[in-house]
Structure formats: structure tokens, C-alpha cells
Amino acid sequence: MSQNLFFCIDILLTTINKLEKIKKGQSMGYKLSKKEADILFSQWADKYNIYAPVVMEGEGCFSDVDVIRYGKVTTLDEIEWNKKSEYSFKEILLKINETLFYFTEDQTTVPKGPEKEILMFLRSCDLHAVKRLDEIYLKNGFEDFYYARVREKVKFILMGCEQTCESGFCVSMGTNKADNYDAYIKVVGDNVFLDLKDVDLRENMNITDEVEVTPDYVKENKEKVTLPKNLSNESFTKEIWKEYGERCIKCGRCNFVCPTCTCFTMQDIFYKDNAKVGERRRVWASCQIDGYTEMAGGHGFRKSQGDRMRFKVMHKIYDYEKRFGYPMCVGCGRCDDVCPEYISYSNCVNRLAKEESES
């Protein structure tokens, strides 16, 4: 009799502990079969638009080249788990070409924002990049309405990294670990390991096999970066910028794949059938391309590619950190991967740090 009583009390206490964890939004780990995970994922897909890295066949630079970038998914099998996406998640939070409002002679109309909530699969470095975007668009003197209405609907699912990517240096930047996720998922053969923090993601979930689940993270990168400290004024006029400027072809690819670049330009589009009606669009821009710094009258602040390269690098490791207290770069390595002239941002930063330490 007493044994049964103790057994019931133990079950009751365990249940109370679980409910307290759920109420507080604390992490809970589960082991699921592939079938159970597919059912759960299907439930999520009914409520959320789910975006993750996917292989897009024949959509790379050439017709027979694949590319990995973010796309909408409805099953776990569609997700590319092992390779880094060549383009970042940024194009989901910040559309490449976004209509801010439509206008006529008399009025403006703001288009509707997303209706469904969003689940986004990210690696640790990209999850750190979200913090950088939030600083710029939500905490930089004003709150951007268009970014905020998307951002408030997004939940993040962490994808672990068992090994480093070729060009990444997340360990050097301190972005190899992240704990501000809503869920973590790892697929191992026919089993799926799940760490849930968000209460809503547990809704209607009938999984009882609880286990300890810890996200995988990179402990060491092949690529290592040393950030320069206490940069002198001379660092802005070093010969290094001229050398890199002679190689750069002003394509802007490094900016467009970067998860923390936030620059844009505005375009007013007037419709051909009625020149008094149109729309204003926010379009991604690049500090590396011609015309970015031009003002009315034709004056431009950074006309040489060396000046533009200096601006980009210094903004990532100096200007942003001076304002917000930490570097803008998260060490994903995409800029090194995509440059057609093989200009290495990481090598540039290391060289700058070395020259500064020797001066």
C-alpha cells in the first residue's frame, strides 16, 4: 500500500514539475521516431509558414548548378541539414524588393503584412545575426514598422553544427553557440531529437519519451580571425585598402549574402497606364556598388573601391561595435564563399590586426 502511495506521489510531483516547466517556457527534451516527428511537423505546417535551407536544383549561377538557399518547406525531408546555405535567412525577414505603400493623387495604402506565423530554421551564427538586425531595425533610434510586423511573428528553430564549414570563423566571433531559440531539432537516422522552449510549439504534442537534448555546436574552426583592438586613425588610410580595391569588381555579392548587411535604397514606381498612381519600394542595396553614396548634384563620398572596402570592413568590426558593444560580423564566411575575385574578408581582418599590432 505504501509503495503504491509513494509511486503515485512520484508521478504527481513529476507531472507538476513538467507543468511548471511548460508554464515558465523552460527547455524540455524529447526523442521522437521519424513518424512522430513527421506528424508534429505537419501540425506545425498547418499553423506556420516554415522556412529552412533547401537544395534548389538547377537554380545556381548556371543551369546545371544547384544552390542552397531559404525556401518554404512542409516536411523535414526537404531540409538541407549538412551544408551551409549560400544565401542567408535575411531574405525572409527583409524582402529583397518590398512594397512599402501604394499611392494615388489623394491617398496611400500600406499592404498587409504576413497573416500566418513563421517558423525559421537557423544555425547558431545566423541566430546571432538576427540580434544584429534587431539592433538596426528595432533599437536604432526608431522601430521600423515593416520589419517589426514580420519579426513579431517569427519563431526560431536551431540547427546544430557537428563540424565547421570551410570558410566559417564563428568561434572567433563568439557566435558558435546560441541559446535564444524556441526549439532545437536534430535528425539521427530514424530518430529525431527535439528540445522545446516555446509553449505554443508543444500544443497537441503527444510525446512522452523525455530525454536530455543538448544542441551540437562547433568547438573549433579551420579559419581563425583575430579582431584588431584600439584601431588608430592610420588604419583608415592603410595601403591594404588600395590593394583590395584594385581587385574588387563592385558586384556587391558579399553584401547580399551577408546576414547582417542592412542597407537599402528607395524606388518610386509609376504605372504606365496612369502616371499619377504607383508604389514605393524598399530594395536591397550595397555599399560596394556604384551610385550608393551619390547625392543630388552627383557628388559621391566613396568613389574608389578601396574606400568602399574600408567602409564595409570597418563597419563590421569597428563602427557597429562602438555603437552597440559587439562586432556586427557573425563569422558565417558567406562573403568569402561568394566573391568572384576570391577576396577574403577574414584574411583582410587578420592582416589589419597584424599591421596594427606591429605599428
KAKA-V613012 format. One record per residue. N is the residue number from 0. SS is DSSP state (A for helix, B for strand, O for the rest). PSI is psi in radians with two decimals (* if undefined). Layout:
BEGIN
((N/SS/PSI) (N/SS/PSI))
END
This chain:
BEGIN
((0/O/-0.82) (1/A/-0.61) (2/A/-0.74) (3/A/-0.66) (4/A/-0.82) (5/A/-0.66) (6/A/-0.76) (7/A/-0.71) (8/A/-0.70) (9/A/-0.77) (10/A/-0.74) (11/A/-0.80) (12/A/-0.70) (13/A/-0.76) (14/A/-0.76) (15/A/-0.73) (16/A/-0.72) (17/A/-0.79) (18/A/-0.66) (19/A/-0.71) (20/A/-0.78) (21/A/-0.75) (22/A/-0.69) (23/A/-0.10) (24/O/0.48) (25/O/2.82) (26/O/2.41) (27/B/2.27) (28/B/2.52) (29/B/2.64) (30/B/2.15) (31/B/2.61) (32/B/2.84) (33/A/-0.65) (34/A/-0.76) (35/A/-0.71) (36/A/-0.68) (37/A/-0.69) (38/A/-0.78) (39/A/-0.75) (40/A/-0.67) (41/A/-0.67) (42/A/-0.72) (43/A/-0.71) (44/A/-0.46) (45/A/-0.55) (46/A/-0.53) (47/B/2.68) (48/B/2.12) (49/B/2.22) (50/B/2.43) (51/B/2.89) (52/B/2.25) (53/B/2.69) (54/B/2.08) (55/B/1.82) (56/O/2.29) (57/O/0.27) (58/O/0.33) (59/O/-2.73) (60/O/-0.45) (61/O/2.85) (62/O/-0.41) (63/O/0.29) (64/O/2.27) (65/O/2.85) (66/B/2.55) (67/B/2.05) (68/B/3.07) (69/B/2.34) (70/B/2.90) (71/B/2.33) (72/B/2.74) (73/O/-0.11) (74/O/2.75) (75/A/-0.55) (76/A/-0.36) (77/A/-0.31) (78/O/2.40) (79/O/1.90) (80/O/-0.48) (81/O/-0.44) (82/O/2.61) (83/O/2.45) (84/O/2.40) (85/O/-0.49) (86/O/2.60) (87/O/3.04) (88/O/-0.23) (89/A/-0.58) (90/A/-0.11) (91/A/-0.79) (92/A/-0.64) (93/O/1.81) (94/O/2.51) (95/O/-0.67) (96/B/1.85) (97/B/2.20) (98/B/2.11) (99/B/-0.71) (100/B/2.73) (101/B/2.57) (102/B/2.61) (103/O/-2.96) (104/O/-0.51) (105/O/-0.37) (106/O/2.89) (107/B/2.61) (108/B/2.17) (109/O/2.22) (110/O/2.71) (111/O/2.61) (112/O/-3.06) (113/O/2.40) (114/O/-0.76) (115/O/2.67) (116/B/2.89) (117/B/2.36) (118/B/2.26) (119/B/2.20) (120/B/2.18) (121/B/2.63) (122/B/2.94) (123/A/-0.79) (124/A/-0.68) (125/A/-0.55) (126/A/-0.62) (127/A/-0.57) (128/A/-0.55) (129/A/-0.68) (130/A/-0.68) (131/A/-0.75) (132/A/-0.69) (133/A/-0.70) (134/A/-0.75) (135/A/-0.79) (136/A/-0.27) (137/A/-0.41) (138/O/0.31) (139/O/0.78) (140/O/-0.46) (141/O/2.88) (142/O/2.13) (143/O/2.07) (144/A/-0.77) (145/A/-0.71) (146/A/-0.77) (147/A/-0.68) (148/A/-0.40) (149/A/-0.81) (150/A/-0.67) (151/O/-0.23) (152/O/0.01) (153/B/2.35) (154/B/2.58) (155/B/2.29) (156/B/2.10) (157/B/2.37) (158/B/2.17) (159/O/2.79) (160/O/1.92) (161/O/-0.48) (162/O/2.79) (163/O/2.64) (164/O/2.91) (165/O/-0.76) (166/O/-0.07) (167/O/2.63) (168/O/0.79) (169/A/-0.57) (170/A/-0.73) (171/A/-0.56) (172/A/-0.07) (173/O/0.42) (174/O/0.25) (175/O/-0.28) (176/O/2.56) (177/O/2.43) (178/O/0.02) (179/O/0.77) (180/O/2.82) (181/O/-0.44) (182/B/2.73) (183/B/2.36) (184/B/2.37) (185/B/2.24) (186/B/2.15) (187/B/1.75) (188/O/-2.11) (189/O/0.14) (190/B/2.62) (191/B/2.20) (192/B/2.32) (193/B/2.23) (194/B/1.99) (195/B/2.27) (196/O/-0.62) (197/O/2.26) (198/O/-0.71) (199/A/-0.54) (200/A/-0.27) (201/A/-0.10) (202/O/2.29) (203/O/0.39) (204/O/2.10) (205/O/1.01) (206/O/2.23) (207/O/-0.20) (208/O/1.55) (209/B/2.34) (210/O/2.91) (211/O/2.18) (212/O/2.13) (213/O/2.23) (214/O/2.46) (215/O/2.52) (216/O/2.73) (217/O/2.29) (218/O/-0.41) (219/O/2.37) (220/O/2.67) (221/O/-0.71) (222/O/2.26) (223/O/2.43) (224/O/2.35) (225/O/2.08) (226/O/2.34) (227/O/2.47) (228/O/2.57) (229/O/1.00) (230/O/2.36) (231/O/2.91) (232/A/-0.49) (233/A/-0.37) (234/A/-0.35) (235/A/-0.18) (236/A/0.33) (237/O/2.74) (238/A/-0.38) (239/A/-0.64) (240/A/-0.64) (241/A/-0.68) (242/A/-0.82) (243/A/-0.60) (244/A/-0.55) (245/A/-0.33) (246/A/-0.51) (247/O/2.40) (248/O/0.20) (249/O/0.62) (250/O/-0.45) (251/O/0.12) (252/A/-0.62) (253/A/-0.67) (254/A/-0.70) (255/A/-0.49) (256/A/-0.26) (257/O/2.30) (258/O/-0.16) (259/O/-0.09) (260/O/2.32) (261/O/0.10) (262/O/2.57) (263/B/2.91) (264/B/2.96) (265/B/2.49) (266/B/2.26) (267/B/2.12) (268/B/2.13) (269/B/2.29) (270/B/2.49) (271/O/-0.63) (272/O/-0.26) (273/B/1.80) (274/B/-0.12) (275/B/0.10) (276/B/2.49) (277/B/-2.71) (278/B/2.67) (279/B/2.27) (280/B/2.52) (281/B/2.16) (282/B/2.39) (283/B/2.50) (284/O/2.98) (285/O/2.34) (286/O/-0.09) (287/O/-0.20) (288/O/2.78) (289/O/2.49) (290/O/-0.19) (291/O/-0.67) (292/O/0.16) (293/B/2.46) (294/O/3.02) (295/O/2.30) (296/O/-0.19) (297/O/-0.07) (298/O/2.41) (299/B/2.46) (300/O/-0.64) (301/O/1.57) (302/O/-0.54) (303/O/2.63) (304/A/-0.49) (305/A/-0.73) (306/A/-0.65) (307/A/-0.68) (308/A/-0.74) (309/A/-0.77) (310/A/-0.79) (311/A/-0.88) (312/A/-0.81) (313/A/-0.57) (314/A/-0.64) (315/A/-0.65) (316/A/-0.13) (317/A/-1.09) (318/A/-0.87) (319/A/-0.76) (320/A/-0.64) (321/A/-0.57) (322/A/-0.75) (323/A/-0.20) (324/O/0.03) (325/O/2.75) (326/O/2.69) (327/O/-0.62) (328/O/2.43) (329/O/0.01) (330/O/0.50) (331/O/-0.46) (332/O/0.10) (333/A/-0.59) (334/A/-0.67) (335/A/-0.67) (336/A/-0.67) (337/A/-0.24) (338/O/2.14) (339/O/-0.28) (340/O/0.15) (341/O/0.62) (342/O/2.18) (343/O/2.01) (344/A/-0.74) (345/A/-0.71) (346/A/-0.65) (347/A/-0.80) (348/A/-0.73) (349/A/-0.71) (350/A/-0.72) (351/A/-0.74) (352/A/-0.70) (353/A/-0.80) (354/A/-0.64) (355/A/-0.68) (356/A/-0.46) (357/A/-0.24) (358/O/*))
END
